[in-house]
Amino acid sequence: MITTMRLDLQRLATGWSPTQTAPDMPTSNPEPIDEPEKEYAEADIEMETDEKENVEKEIEYNILDIDFDKMLSDGNDDSLNQMHNYFASVEPTAKNEYTGRYEGYNLIFLTAESFAPYAVHEDVTPTLYKMVHEGYNFTDFYVPLWDVSSSDGEYVSLTSLVPKSGIWSFSASADIDLPYVMGNQLKELGYNTVAYHNHTYTYYNRDASHPNMGYDYKGIGNGLEISGGWPRSDLEMMQETVPEYIDNEPFHAYYVTVSGHMQYSFAGNNIAYKNKEYVADLPYSEQAKAYLATQIELDKALENMLNQLEEAGIADKTLIVLATDHYPYGLDNSTIDELAGHNVDRAFELYKSPLILYSKDMDPVTVDKPSSNLDLVPTLYNLLGVEYDSRLFMGSDIFSDSSPLVMFRNKSFITDRGKYNSATKEFIPTEEDSSDDYYDYIDAISLIVDNKFYYSVKILETDYYKEFN
């Protein structure tokens, strides 16, 4: 970890950046979703023209009015033209029964430090348990680990882009236009947009990246005062900040929490020590108990937030979203296995995590579709009824009929057909998939993954989104 931090600092100071090689060609899904217009035309050639038009109008796609053909004809930059061609070829997602379900709601989004499945206990963390099981319960959600741990995990969740390897992508994003991130989009729609971090406000250059995303941003050192040692309290952050925006609807508040941070011991962790009494009798090792003690502070913070929303009478008009930044890599492997109750698969399961999507009195929904934090922005835009172009994001609306794709740093992937481990070259099919020839499928999905990696980086390098302003 020390070596990684040293390399990060050297690369930031020298401006070093790895070069990128374009994939052979852009591609859409190897098994594309059938286009309803074509199905209707083939099913009944004799259908009257006006009837066809009425049927076609029922299918709406999440796209903006972007004329890629004109951009290509007007452009002289080969790199930008390559990008125009690629994004024009991406299959957009269709609007669906969840589109606009929470239109006009307030939005609170949290990136929770080292949150993991083993942090959800009915007795130890009852608020987390309630929000996981009484909201949308995502049973196959992943947050892969990238190069710059917390910062990259946050970058993926807020931009729906793959971070560039070898640099601080969030720091670099402060110098480009980001019109499609939640802060800027919702601010444009009249939301009060604020962001908070209960750690040093300049850490990972958030003092530059987060205002660029449209937030009025506060951390320790620029307006947020929280007592105590390391790490600071998530609960105190909620007590301090929620009153600042709760009476200014509609609002979008974004939080980066820190109470769950390592090291996980009672001697060197302020939050673990604070909550030691709540885990003293649990049948776990000291490291495991210390980790759970840190997650209790997150649980208390969420309880406090919910209580403030309830008192203000807006709990049923506020959508709360929580995803981790990464799995708790400060834990020993044996402790992770201990908390999970079994030996955790290091290729895929290690990165599996709950996703909280909750509002008071919502009907619980179980979502089994494979998904990741790359899918959060388009999913939330669809739920909130925000107009967006699904072709410009690397993730997709989880509730759409798009084929699922979860990508990892080493370009392993998960789809509805199975899991591909790029390190072992092994494909593990789902029980429902009876095929025995996966070579072409692996190649096709791998090319899609390559393109998503490549064009994510190109967006960052070329300031591509400014082309649409």
C-alpha positions as CSV (number, residue, x, y, z in Angstrom):
1,M,0.0,0.0,0.0
2,I,2.9,2.4,0.8
3,T,4.5,1.6,-2.5
4,T,1.2,2.4,-4.3
5,M,0.8,5.7,-2.5
6,R,4.4,6.6,-3.4
7,L,3.8,5.8,-7.1
8,D,0.6,7.8,-7.1
9,L,2.3,10.9,-5.7
10,Q,5.2,10.6,-8.2
11,R,2.9,10.3,-11.1
12,L,0.8,13.2,-10.0
13,A,3.9,15.4,-9.5
14,T,5.5,14.5,-12.8
15,G,2.4,14.4,-14.9
16,W,3.2,10.8,-16.0
17,S,0.3,9.1,-17.9
18,P,0.2,5.7,-19.6
19,T,-0.5,5.6,-23.3
20,Q,-3.7,4.0,-24.7
21,T,-4.2,1.7,-27.7
22,A,-7.5,1.7,-29.5
23,P,-9.3,-1.7,-29.8
24,D,-9.7,-3.1,-33.2
25,M,-13.2,-1.7,-33.7
26,P,-16.2,-0.5,-31.8
27,T,-18.9,-3.1,-31.2
28,S,-22.3,-3.4,-29.9
29,N,-23.7,-6.3,-27.9
30,P,-22.9,-9.7,-29.6
31,E,-26.4,-10.7,-28.9
32,P,-28.2,-7.4,-29.3
33,I,-31.6,-6.8,-27.9
34,D,-34.2,-7.1,-30.7
35,E,-35.5,-3.8,-31.9
36,P,-39.2,-3.7,-31.4
37,E,-39.8,-1.7,-34.6
38,K,-38.2,-4.5,-36.6
39,E,-40.3,-7.2,-34.8
40,Y,-43.5,-5.4,-35.6
41,A,-42.6,-4.9,-39.3
42,E,-41.7,-8.6,-39.7
43,A,-44.7,-9.9,-37.8
44,D,-47.3,-8.1,-39.9
45,I,-46.2,-6.6,-43.2
46,E,-49.8,-5.6,-43.9
47,M,-50.1,-3.4,-40.8
48,E,-51.3,0.0,-41.7
49,T,-48.7,2.8,-41.6
50,D,-50.4,4.9,-39.0
51,E,-50.8,1.8,-36.8
52,K,-47.1,1.1,-37.1
53,E,-46.2,4.6,-36.1
54,N,-48.4,4.4,-33.0
55,V,-46.7,1.1,-32.0
56,E,-43.2,2.6,-32.6
57,K,-44.0,5.6,-30.5
58,E,-44.5,3.3,-27.5
59,I,-40.8,2.6,-27.4
60,E,-38.8,5.5,-26.1
61,Y,-35.0,5.4,-25.6
62,N,-32.8,7.2,-23.2
63,I,-31.1,9.4,-25.8
64,L,-30.5,13.1,-26.3
65,D,-30.8,15.0,-29.6
66,I,-27.2,14.4,-30.7
67,D,-26.4,14.5,-34.4
68,F,-23.3,12.3,-34.6
69,D,-23.4,12.4,-38.4
70,K,-23.1,16.2,-38.4
71,M,-20.4,16.1,-35.8
72,L,-18.5,13.6,-38.1
73,S,-19.0,15.8,-41.2
74,D,-17.9,18.9,-39.4
75,G,-14.9,17.4,-37.5
76,N,-11.3,17.4,-38.6
77,D,-9.9,15.6,-35.6
78,D,-9.4,11.9,-36.2
79,S,-9.5,11.0,-32.5
80,L,-12.8,12.8,-32.0
81,N,-14.3,11.3,-35.2
82,Q,-13.4,7.8,-33.9
83,M,-15.2,8.6,-30.7
84,H,-18.3,10.0,-32.6
85,N,-18.4,6.8,-34.5
86,Y,-18.2,4.6,-31.4
87,F,-20.8,6.4,-29.4
88,A,-23.2,6.5,-32.4
89,S,-22.9,2.7,-32.6
90,V,-23.7,2.0,-29.0
91,E,-27.2,0.5,-28.4
92,P,-29.2,2.9,-26.2
93,T,-31.4,1.6,-23.4
94,A,-35.2,1.9,-23.5
95,K,-37.3,3.6,-21.0
96,N,-39.2,1.2,-18.8
97,E,-41.7,0.8,-16.0
98,Y,-39.3,2.3,-13.5
99,T,-38.7,5.5,-15.6
100,G,-39.6,8.6,-13.6
101,R,-40.8,6.5,-10.6
102,Y,-39.0,9.0,-8.2
103,E,-39.3,12.1,-10.3
104,G,-39.0,15.2,-8.2
105,Y,-37.6,13.4,-5.2
106,N,-34.7,14.7,-3.2
107,L,-31.6,12.6,-3.6
108,I,-29.0,11.7,-0.9
109,F,-26.1,9.7,-2.3
110,L,-23.3,8.2,-0.1
111,T,-20.0,6.6,-1.0
112,A,-19.4,4.6,2.2
113,E,-15.9,3.8,3.2
114,S,-15.2,0.0,3.1
115,F,-18.9,-1.0,3.4
116,A,-19.4,-4.7,2.8
117,P,-22.0,-7.5,3.1
118,Y,-20.7,-8.5,6.5
119,A,-21.5,-5.0,7.8
120,V,-25.2,-5.7,7.6
121,H,-26.5,-7.3,10.8
122,E,-30.1,-7.2,12.0
123,D,-29.0,-6.6,15.6
124,V,-25.6,-4.8,15.3
125,T,-26.5,-2.5,12.4
126,P,-30.3,-2.4,12.3
127,T,-30.6,0.7,10.1
128,L,-28.3,-0.7,7.4
129,Y,-30.3,-4.0,7.6
130,K,-33.6,-2.2,7.3
131,M,-32.5,-0.1,4.3
132,V,-31.0,-3.1,2.5
133,H,-34.1,-5.3,3.0
134,E,-36.9,-2.8,2.9
135,G,-35.7,-1.0,-0.2
136,Y,-34.4,-2.4,-3.4
137,N,-32.4,-5.5,-2.5
138,F,-29.6,-6.0,-5.1
139,T,-28.4,-9.5,-4.7
140,D,-25.7,-9.5,-7.4
141,F,-24.1,-6.0,-7.2
142,Y,-20.3,-5.4,-7.4
143,V,-17.8,-2.6,-6.7
144,P,-14.5,-3.6,-8.3
145,L,-11.2,-2.3,-6.9
146,W,-9.3,0.0,-9.3
147,D,-5.8,1.6,-9.1
148,V,-6.6,4.5,-6.7
149,S,-8.8,2.7,-4.2
150,S,-11.3,5.1,-2.7
151,S,-10.9,7.8,-5.3
152,D,-11.4,5.5,-8.3
153,G,-14.4,3.7,-6.7
154,E,-16.0,7.1,-6.2
155,Y,-15.1,8.2,-9.7
156,V,-16.8,5.2,-11.2
157,S,-20.0,5.7,-9.1
158,L,-20.3,9.4,-10.0
159,T,-19.3,9.4,-13.7
160,S,-20.2,5.9,-15.0
161,L,-16.7,5.9,-16.6
162,V,-13.8,3.5,-16.1
163,P,-10.9,5.2,-14.5
164,K,-7.6,5.6,-16.3
165,S,-4.9,3.3,-15.0
166,G,-1.9,4.9,-13.4
167,I,-3.3,8.3,-12.6
168,W,-5.8,10.0,-10.3
169,S,-8.7,10.1,-12.6
170,F,-10.9,12.2,-10.3
171,S,-8.2,14.7,-9.9
172,A,-7.7,14.9,-13.7
173,S,-11.5,15.2,-14.2
174,A,-11.4,18.6,-12.5
175,D,-9.9,20.1,-15.7
176,I,-12.7,18.8,-18.1
177,D,-16.4,19.4,-18.6
178,L,-18.6,17.0,-16.7
179,P,-22.1,18.1,-17.6
180,Y,-23.6,14.6,-17.2
181,V,-22.7,13.9,-13.5
182,M,-25.4,14.1,-10.9
183,G,-24.3,17.3,-9.3
184,N,-24.3,19.3,-12.5
185,Q,-27.4,17.6,-14.0
186,L,-29.6,18.1,-10.9
187,K,-28.3,21.6,-10.3
188,E,-29.4,22.5,-13.8
189,L,-32.9,21.2,-12.9
190,G,-33.1,23.5,-9.9
191,Y,-31.8,21.2,-7.1
192,N,-29.7,22.5,-4.2
193,T,-26.5,20.5,-4.7
194,V,-24.1,20.0,-1.8
195,A,-21.3,17.6,-0.9
196,Y,-19.5,16.7,2.3
197,H,-16.5,14.7,3.4
198,N,-15.5,14.1,7.0
199,H,-11.8,14.1,6.2
200,T,-9.4,16.7,5.0
201,Y,-11.2,18.6,2.2
202,T,-8.2,18.6,-0.2
203,Y,-7.6,14.8,0.1
204,Y,-7.4,13.3,-3.5
205,N,-7.9,16.9,-4.7
206,R,-11.6,16.7,-4.0
207,D,-11.5,20.5,-3.5
208,A,-11.1,20.7,-7.3
209,S,-13.0,17.7,-8.5
210,H,-16.2,18.0,-6.5
211,P,-17.0,21.7,-7.2
212,N,-16.4,20.8,-10.9
213,M,-19.2,18.3,-10.5
214,G,-21.6,21.0,-9.4
215,Y,-21.4,20.7,-5.7
216,D,-21.0,23.3,-2.9
217,Y,-18.4,21.2,-1.2
218,K,-17.3,21.1,2.4
219,G,-14.7,18.9,4.3
220,I,-12.5,19.2,7.3
221,G,-10.7,22.5,6.8
222,N,-13.2,24.4,4.6
223,G,-16.4,24.7,6.6
224,L,-17.0,21.3,8.2
225,E,-16.0,21.0,11.9
226,I,-16.1,17.6,13.5
227,S,-14.4,16.7,16.8
228,G,-12.3,13.7,17.6
229,G,-9.3,11.8,16.3
230,W,-8.9,9.5,13.2
231,P,-11.1,8.6,11.6
232,R,-13.8,11.2,12.1
233,S,-17.5,10.4,12.9
234,D,-20.1,9.9,10.2
235,L,-22.7,10.5,12.8
236,E,-21.4,13.9,13.7
237,M,-21.2,14.7,10.0
238,M,-24.9,14.0,9.6
239,Q,-25.8,16.0,12.7
240,E,-23.8,18.9,11.4
241,T,-24.8,19.0,7.7
242,V,-28.3,17.8,7.2
243,P,-29.8,20.9,8.7
244,E,-27.9,23.0,6.1
245,Y,-30.0,21.7,3.2
246,I,-33.1,19.9,4.5
247,D,-35.3,23.0,4.2
248,N,-34.1,23.8,0.7
249,E,-35.9,21.4,-1.6
250,P,-35.4,19.9,-4.0
251,F,-31.9,19.0,-2.8
252,H,-29.2,16.5,-3.8
253,A,-26.6,15.9,-1.0
254,Y,-23.5,13.8,-1.7
255,Y,-21.4,12.3,1.1
256,V,-18.0,10.6,1.2
257,T,-17.9,8.8,4.6
258,V,-14.7,7.9,6.5
259,S,-15.7,6.2,9.8
260,G,-15.3,2.8,8.2
261,H,-11.6,3.4,7.4
262,M,-8.8,1.0,8.4
263,Q,-6.8,0.2,10.5
264,Y,-9.2,-2.1,12.3
265,S,-8.1,-2.2,15.9
266,F,-9.4,-0.7,19.1
267,A,-6.0,0.8,19.9
268,G,-5.5,2.8,16.8
269,N,-9.0,3.6,15.5
270,N,-11.1,6.3,17.1
271,I,-14.4,5.0,15.8
272,A,-13.7,1.4,16.6
273,Y,-12.8,2.4,20.2
274,K,-15.9,4.6,20.5
275,N,-18.3,1.6,19.6
276,K,-16.3,-1.2,21.3
277,E,-19.0,-1.9,23.8
278,Y,-21.5,-2.8,21.0
279,V,-19.4,-5.6,19.6
280,A,-17.7,-6.9,22.8
281,D,-19.8,-10.0,23.0
282,L,-19.8,-10.9,19.3
283,P,-18.1,-14.3,18.5
284,Y,-15.4,-12.8,16.3
285,S,-11.7,-12.0,16.4
286,E,-10.6,-8.6,17.6
287,Q,-10.0,-7.3,14.0
288,A,-13.5,-8.5,12.9
289,K,-15.1,-6.8,15.9
290,A,-13.2,-3.6,15.3
291,Y,-14.3,-3.5,11.7
292,L,-18.0,-4.0,12.7
293,A,-17.6,-1.2,15.3
294,T,-16.6,1.2,12.6
295,Q,-19.7,0.3,10.5
296,I,-21.9,0.9,13.6
297,E,-20.9,4.6,13.2
298,L,-22.2,4.5,9.6
299,D,-25.4,2.9,10.9
300,K,-25.9,5.6,13.5
301,A,-25.3,8.3,10.9
302,L,-28.0,6.8,8.6
303,E,-30.4,6.5,11.6
304,N,-29.9,10.1,12.4
305,M,-30.4,11.1,8.8
306,L,-33.6,9.2,8.5
307,N,-34.9,10.7,11.8
308,Q,-34.2,14.2,10.5
309,L,-36.0,13.5,7.2
310,E,-38.9,12.1,9.2
311,E,-39.1,15.1,11.4
312,A,-39.1,17.4,8.4
313,G,-41.9,15.4,6.8
314,I,-39.9,14.5,3.7
315,A,-38.7,11.0,4.4
316,D,-41.2,9.6,1.8
317,K,-40.0,12.1,-0.9
318,T,-36.2,11.5,-0.5
319,L,-34.4,8.7,-2.3
320,I,-31.3,7.5,-0.4
321,V,-28.5,5.6,-2.3
322,L,-25.4,4.1,-0.7
323,A,-22.6,2.2,-2.4
324,T,-19.1,1.4,-1.1
325,D,-15.9,2.7,-2.5
326,H,-14.2,-0.7,-2.3
327,Y,-14.2,-3.8,-0.2
328,P,-12.5,-3.6,3.2
329,Y,-9.0,-4.5,2.1
330,G,-7.7,-3.4,5.5
331,L,-8.9,-6.7,6.8
332,D,-6.8,-9.9,6.7
333,N,-8.1,-12.5,4.3
334,S,-8.8,-14.8,7.2
335,T,-11.0,-12.1,8.8
336,I,-13.0,-11.6,5.7
337,D,-13.6,-15.3,5.6
338,E,-14.5,-15.3,9.2
339,L,-17.1,-12.5,8.8
340,A,-18.5,-14.1,5.7
341,G,-18.8,-17.5,7.3
342,H,-17.0,-19.2,4.4
343,N,-13.9,-18.9,2.2
344,V,-14.6,-15.9,0.0
345,D,-13.8,-16.3,-3.7
346,R,-11.1,-13.7,-4.5
347,A,-11.8,-13.3,-8.2
348,F,-15.4,-12.1,-8.0
349,E,-17.2,-12.6,-4.6
350,L,-14.6,-10.4,-2.8
351,Y,-16.1,-7.4,-4.7
352,K,-19.7,-8.2,-4.1
353,S,-21.5,-5.7,-2.0
354,P,-25.0,-4.5,-1.0
355,L,-26.4,-1.5,-2.8
356,I,-28.8,0.6,-0.8
357,L,-31.6,2.3,-2.8
358,Y,-34.2,3.3,-0.2
359,S,-37.1,5.6,0.5
360,K,-39.6,5.5,3.3
361,D,-42.7,3.3,2.7
362,M,-41.4,2.0,-0.7
363,D,-42.4,-1.5,-1.7
364,P,-39.4,-3.8,-1.3
365,V,-38.0,-5.1,-4.6
366,T,-35.4,-7.8,-5.1
367,V,-33.1,-7.3,-8.1
368,D,-31.1,-10.3,-9.1
369,K,-29.5,-8.9,-12.3
370,P,-25.7,-8.6,-12.2
371,S,-24.7,-5.0,-11.9
372,S,-22.0,-2.7,-10.5
373,N,-21.4,0.9,-9.4
374,L,-20.7,1.7,-13.1
375,D,-24.4,1.4,-13.6
376,L,-25.5,3.9,-10.8
377,V,-25.7,7.1,-12.8
378,P,-27.9,5.9,-15.6
379,T,-30.0,3.9,-13.2
380,L,-30.7,6.9,-11.0
381,Y,-31.4,9.2,-13.9
382,N,-34.0,6.7,-15.2
383,L,-35.6,6.5,-11.8
384,L,-35.6,10.3,-11.3
385,G,-36.9,10.9,-14.8
386,V,-33.8,12.9,-15.8
387,E,-33.3,13.1,-19.6
388,Y,-29.9,11.6,-20.5
389,D,-28.1,9.8,-23.3
390,S,-27.4,6.2,-22.3
391,R,-24.9,5.9,-25.1
392,L,-22.4,8.2,-23.4
393,F,-22.1,6.2,-20.2
394,M,-20.1,2.9,-19.8
395,G,-22.7,1.5,-17.4
396,S,-26.4,1.0,-18.1
397,D,-29.8,1.4,-16.3
398,I,-30.1,-1.7,-14.2
399,F,-33.9,-1.8,-14.6
400,S,-33.7,-1.7,-18.4
401,D,-33.7,-4.8,-20.6
402,S,-30.0,-4.3,-21.5
403,S,-27.7,-7.3,-21.1
404,P,-25.8,-7.0,-17.8
405,L,-22.1,-6.5,-17.8
406,V,-19.8,-6.2,-14.8
407,M,-16.2,-5.4,-15.6
408,F,-13.1,-5.7,-13.4
409,R,-9.7,-4.1,-13.4
410,N,-8.0,-7.1,-15.0
411,K,-10.9,-7.2,-17.6
412,S,-12.6,-10.2,-16.1
413,F,-16.3,-9.9,-16.5
414,I,-19.7,-11.1,-15.4
415,T,-22.7,-11.4,-17.7
416,D,-26.1,-13.1,-17.5
417,R,-24.4,-16.1,-19.1
418,G,-21.6,-16.5,-16.6
419,K,-18.3,-15.3,-15.2
420,Y,-15.0,-15.0,-17.1
421,N,-11.7,-15.0,-15.2
422,S,-9.1,-13.3,-17.4
423,A,-6.3,-14.5,-15.1
424,T,-7.1,-18.2,-15.5
425,K,-8.9,-17.9,-18.9
426,E,-11.8,-19.8,-17.4
427,F,-15.5,-19.2,-18.1
428,I,-17.9,-20.4,-15.5
429,P,-21.4,-20.5,-17.0
430,T,-24.6,-19.9,-15.1
431,E,-26.8,-23.0,-14.3
432,E,-29.3,-21.7,-16.9
433,D,-26.7,-21.6,-19.7
434,S,-26.4,-25.0,-21.4
435,S,-24.0,-23.9,-24.2
436,D,-20.6,-25.6,-24.4
437,D,-18.8,-23.3,-26.8
438,Y,-17.9,-19.9,-25.3
439,Y,-14.9,-18.9,-27.3
440,D,-16.7,-16.6,-29.6
441,Y,-18.8,-15.2,-26.8
442,I,-15.7,-14.5,-24.6
443,D,-14.0,-12.7,-27.5
444,A,-17.1,-10.6,-28.3
445,I,-17.6,-9.5,-24.6
446,S,-13.9,-8.9,-24.2
447,L,-14.0,-6.5,-27.2
448,I,-16.9,-4.7,-25.6
449,V,-14.9,-4.4,-22.4
450,D,-11.8,-3.2,-24.2
451,N,-13.9,-0.5,-25.9
452,K,-15.4,0.7,-22.6
453,F,-12.0,0.9,-21.0
454,Y,-10.5,2.7,-24.0
455,Y,-13.3,5.3,-24.6
456,S,-13.6,6.0,-20.9
457,V,-10.0,7.2,-21.0
458,K,-10.5,9.1,-24.2
459,I,-13.4,11.0,-22.7
460,L,-11.0,12.1,-19.9
461,E,-8.1,12.8,-22.2
462,T,-10.0,14.8,-24.9
463,D,-12.5,16.6,-22.7
464,Y,-15.1,14.9,-25.0
465,Y,-18.3,16.0,-23.2
466,K,-17.5,19.6,-24.0
467,E,-18.5,18.7,-27.6
468,F,-22.1,18.5,-26.5
469,N,-22.3,21.9,-24.6
